[in-house]
Amino acid sequence: MRQRLAEVTDEVRSRLKKLLDDRDVPHALGSLFPGESAVATQVQTLGPKSDVKALEKLAELTEKDHARIKELETEIARLKLEDIPKRTAQLRKDAGDLERLSSSLTLSERIFGQGAVSAIERLLSGLRTARREAEHSGAERFRVDAFTQVGTEVWREFLIAAKSLAEAEESDGSYPQTGRPCLLCRQPLSQEATALVRGLWEFLASDATARFEAAQQACVAKRREIEQGTLPYFGEDSGLRRTLNNVDPDLALAIEKEIDALRGRSGELVASLQHGELKALTALVPSDKSRLAAIAEALESEAASLQTADVQRKLHELENKLRDLEHRRTLSEQLPAAKAYVETQRWF
């Protein structure tokens, strides 16, 4: 009897030991959570004291969490595949182009803006005054009933051309002389005709005429300045336009309208100087240069952030965030097994 009892006791002890050994087996969940995360820490320490409620909370993922996983995967893949030096160079080029665009617009506003309009108004006013003075300073003494254009611009241009021809024919300045042929009719010049021609030459050399010619030259110079003023290229096919369209399409549209207005204003100012009268002008609406500067600064900042060390740091941060979410997703799939293991450990 005693022997039988000992045998039964040994059998019970053996079975109990086997049962305990079977339940005291380490779980195989750890390999499913590589790397460090809050979930990995919880899984590594699974045991009878594990907080099942906390595990359930970690395993809950929203639609936003699932969408965030895809976003992180895309961003990580982009950073790994992106040609960082090329991207950095492009960002800095775009920033420089925006700064040059701002400077060019500012210059164009000065060339075609209100300051230029005021300057042209002064030039045209001075031209009209000089013309009147030149027309009346001595021109009356040459007026005859047979001619109606004496003292006019056409008459003055005729005198200038005649004097230029005389200087070409007689480079020593001896023309006119009595008896020499007239430049136009070829008849010998009388003393009266010689005196008339000399009087005309003196008229051309008068201060009023010189002032008028100077006023004309000033208008010509201003016209050339305006004609040579170049506007920035901002066509639909330009990289600069595409950059701004992506970042701030409203600003891109405002700049396009400003350039169109500046182009119209340029033609109007040139026409005004050609005709000696200020034409109706297109209104200018300057774009917001501060917004251009802010975008250029943001592009420079992004270029600076793309240094190799910064990219690696950003990759590390994104990978950590992705790992946390992926571990939570895996936990949601393995939660029944994790809870069962905790319950098993609590049994003994």
Secondary structure, DSSP 8 states (H G I E B T S, - for coil): -HHHHHHHHHHHHHHHHHHHHHHT---S-GGGS-S--HHHHHHHT-STT--HHHHHHHT---HHHHHHHHHHHHHHHHHHHS-HHHHHHHHHHHHHHHHHHHHHHHHHHHHHSHHHHHHHHHHHHHHHHHHHHHHHSSGGGG--TT-S-TTSHHHHHHHHHHHHHHHHH-TTS----TTSB-TTT--B--HHHHHHHHHHHHHHTSHHHHHHHHHHHHHHHHHHHHHH-------TT-HHHHHHHHH-HHHHHHHHHHHHHHHHHHHHHHHHHHHTS-----------HHHHHHHHHHHHHHHHHTSHHHHHHHHHHHHHHHHHHHHHHHHHHHHHHHHHHHHHHHH-
